[in-house]
Amino acid sequence: MLYSVLEQAGGLFTGTALCLGGIVVTLALFLLVTAIKIVPEYERLVVFRLGRTAGTKGPGLIFLIPFVDRGVRVDLREQVREIPHQTSITKDNASISVDFLWYYKILNAEDSVLQVGNFESAAQGMATTTLRAVIGGITLDQALSEREHINNNLRTRLDEVTERWGVKVTNVEIREIIPPRDILDAMNRQMTAERVRRALVTESTGTQEAAINVAEGARQAAILQANGDQQSAVLRAEGQRQSQLLLAQGFADALTRISEAAEKIDQKTMTLQYFEALKKLGEGASTKFIFPLEFTSMIENFMGAKGK
């Protein structure tokens, strides 16, 4: 009986021991899991030891003291956040809706945890108020045409505030600016009028250039025609001069030959020529003839020469 009681007590003790052992092992594994942290390259672990900062750990394998150390993960990669449409009033009292993206990067992990409670919420509120302040200082035309200027102003003002939080605002990009409906209609009418004006200017410029080209073509044609007429007149004058020279040369040659032939003609030949002329005169219808005085002397000489 006693043996049975002892055996039962031993079994109960063994079960309790095993249960306690399991609890201890589980607790040890839990403590081990909570004590070991693996921090990737793009993150840092801000460690708090009994409520005080113990510095920044990582990357790699980090050991924390269970129930003493607490770690807060901080992502060092560049982040982008969207600010939804915000209604803002411009300097000339025009209501517009603006939304934009802003990019930031944490440079000091410890300050980003210690200096601000909820960085993203605080930054979003600050971005909306800064946007209204920037838009309120410019006119509607500037807001629509100078986006780069607005981006730079927003980035500068946001960076001035987030710098004390260990955060750098790297870029701000406005995505869309929506003016009121009536302003959009006026802008469309203005754009249509501007396009019509440009079309008229382009058409008038084309007409002007065409008229200039036609006039220039006519002037060039007239110049070419005048040059052609001048060259033609020069050629005609040159041809006439050559023709006259040749004609004069022909007359000169003929006179030379006549002179040479006349030197060979004697008085008898001349008398015979006069007789031939008298023969032709006798064949005519005239009844009166006039003979030069030299003709009688020529006949006397001719008759004398014949008698000899």
Secondary structure, 3 states (H helix, E strand, C coil): CHHHHHHHHHHHHHHHHHHHHHHHHHHHHHHHHHHEEEECCCEEEEEEECCEEEEEECCEEEECCCCCEEEEEEECCCEEEEEEEEEEECCCCCEEEEEEEEEEEECCHHHHHHCCCCHHHHHHHHHHHHHHHHHHCCCHHHHHHCHHHHHHHHHHHHHHHHHHHCEEEEEEEEEEEECCHHHHHHHHHHHHHHHHHHHHHHHHHHHHHHHHHHHHHHHHHHHHHHHHHHHHHHHHHHHHHHHHHHHHHHHHHHHHHHHHHHHHCCHHHHHHHHHHHHHHHHCCCCCCCCCCHHHHHHHHHHHHHHHC
